[in-house]
Amino acid sequence: MKLTSNNNLTSFGDHLDKQYGKRGNAEREKFEEGFEAFKLGVMIQELRKEQGLTQDQLAQKCGTTKTYISRIENDASDIRLSTLMRIVREGFGGSLRLNVEW
């Protein structure tokens, strides 16, 4: 069997550039912010499941509601930094580290 290369493939970055514009463009930055919020929700959900917690149990541990945890996990809510820190500290027993890139 002969393998051939496909020169028609587009990288994900190129697709984003075409769809939303280059980094720095307002539409692209809005997309990037939304994607980061989505990733944060997925990370919280994965940590919760790894620790065998329900949304209600996590909410009780960190002093919030099941509905709020669900909204964070499903990217339907902006999350305040203080709330995120409380979820990580009190809900998961961890600490939060931030990284700024430019």
Residue pairs with C-beta under 8 A, 6 or more apart in sequence:
10 18
16 28
16 31
17 28
19 31
20 27
20 28
20 30
20 31
21 27
21 28
22 28
23 29
23 32
34 75
37 75
37 78
37 79
38 75
40 72
40 79
40 84
41 72
41 73
41 74
41 75
42 73
44 69
44 72
44 73
44 87
45 73
47 92
48 54
48 55
48 58
48 69
48 73
48 91
48 92
51 92
53 61
53 91
54 66
55 66
55 69
55 70
55 73
56 66
58 69
58 87
58 91
59 65
59 66
59 68
59 69
61 90
61 91
62 86
62 87
62 89
62 90
62 91
63 86
63 90
64 83
64 86
64 87
68 77
69 87
70 76
71 77
72 79
72 87
84 96
85 96
88 94
88 95
88 96
89 95
89 96
